[in-house]
Amino acid sequence: MSEVSPCLSCGACCAIFRVSFYWGEAQSAGGCVPDELTTRISPHLSCMQGTEKAPTRCVALNGEIGAAVGCSIYEHRSSTCREFPMSGENGIHNNDCDRARALHNLPPLVVLEVS
């Protein structure tokens, strides 16, 4: 049986960082990210609404940070989200994950050695 991802009880990264990505990932350009949830920030970049200003919280994040969270567009999320590893994934620290968790008063994730 597989373990439940600690990301499902965290969500800190979705409420700290600007989630920017190439505008071509939006649905209107042939991508999968819903246009109505994005904001254009430059000629080539868009971001998830809510992550372009403080206080930061992605519009697609549901739930309570540090308790139980989920992404309302998980199957249609941007490459930025798909490629953000939790700290400890494959035995590697992700300092950004650790920092986001710390800013929400959550302990760092345990990094297990990969053999």
N, C-alpha and C positions, 0 to 999 in steps of 0.2 A: 504494500500500500504506500502511495507517495505521500510526502508531507505537504501540509498546507503552506503556501508561500507566506512569509512574514509581511510581504507587501500588502496583503489583504487586511492587515491590522495596522498599517502604517499610513501611507499616503502623504508623508512629509515632503517628498520630492515634488509632488503636484501642487504644493502650497508654499514653495520657496523659489523655484526657478522659473524663468521665462521659457516656455515651451515653444521655441521657434523652429521652423522647418521651411524647406523650399516650397514656394507657393504652388508648385505643380502637384503637390500631394493633396490639394483640395479637390473636392468632387467636381467642381465646375471645370477643372483643368484635367480631369481624367483620373484623379487620385481617389482616395477613400475617405479623407477627413471631411466631415460635413461643413460646408461653407458658412452656415449660420452660426457656427461655434468658433470661427476664426476672426482674426483682425490682421489686416495687412500692415506690416511695419516697415517695409521697404519695397522697391520694385521687384525684388527677388525672394523676399521672406514674408511669411505669415507667422502668426503665433496663435495659440489657444487663447480665447477670451478669458480674461481674469488673470492671465500671467504677465500681462504687459505693464502692470502698475501695482503699487502697493496699496492695501495688503494683497498679497498674491495668493490666488487660489484658482486652479483650473475650473472652468465652467462645467467640465465633464466629470469632475470628482464628486462622487456621492458618499455620504456617510461622515463619520467623526474621525478625524485624524488621531491615530494612536489607539483606536478602538476597533472599528470595522469600516472599511472603505471599499469602493469599487469604481471602476471607470464606466460611465454610461455609453461610451463608444469604443470599448476595449478592442473589438474586432476591426474597428476603423480608425484606430489611433495612429498618430504620425510615427515616422521612423525615429524621431527623437525619443519618443516614449518606448518604442520597441527595443531600442538599442541601449537604454539606460539600465545598467546592471545593478542589482542590489549588492550591497557590500557583502563580501563572502562568497559570491557566486564564483564557481570554479576556483575557490581558494584565494581569490584576489580581493583586496580592500578596494572599495570605491569611496574615496575621500568626500565626494559630493553627497553620496548617500549618508555617510556618517555625519556630515555637517548639517544636512537637512533634518536628520533625526534629532541631533543635539539642539537645534533651534526650536524644536517642538518638545523639548525635555524628554526625549526618548533615548534609551541606551543604544550604543552601537550594536550592530549585529555581530554575532560570533563568526569569525572566519575559520573554517575548517580546512586542514591540510588536505590537498588532493593527492592521492597516491597513484 
